[in-house]
C-alpha cells in the first residue's frame, strides 16, 4: 500500500509538470487569420491613398494629412489588437487620377466603403473589440463628410 501511494505521489507530481509544458508550447494565433486583418489592410490602404493625393497635390496636405494620420493610428491599434507587427507609416501609393474634384470623390468613395466595412465588422465583433471598430467606423464617416 505504501508502494502504491508513493507511485501515485510521484506520478501525480510529474503529470502536472508535463501538462504545463504542453500548455506552454501553444502556438500563437496567426494575425492574418483574424477577422480584423482586412480592416488593418484597409486602414493602411486608405492612409497610403491620402498620402498619395497629398504628394500629387500638396495644397491638400492640411485637409488630407490628418485623415492619413488617423488611418495610420487605426492601423497601429488594429495591429495591436490582433497581435500583428506594428505597421510602419505607409508610403504614398498611387494617387487617384483626375483633377482635385475627382481625387476627392475617389477618396470619399473609398472612405464610404471603409466605413461600411468597419460598421459590419463592429456589428459582428465581440464586445472587447466593438468599441474600437465603432470608433473606426465613426472616424471614417467623419472623413466622408470632410471630403465633401
ABEGO torsion letter per residue (X at the ends): XAAAAAAAAAAAAAAAAAAAAAAAABBBBBAAABAAAAAAAAAAAAAAAAAAAAAABAAAAAAAAAAAAAAAAAAAAAAAAAGBBBBBBBBBBBBBBEBAAAAAAAAAAAAAAAAAAAAAAAAABBAAAAAAAAAAAAAAAAAAAAAX
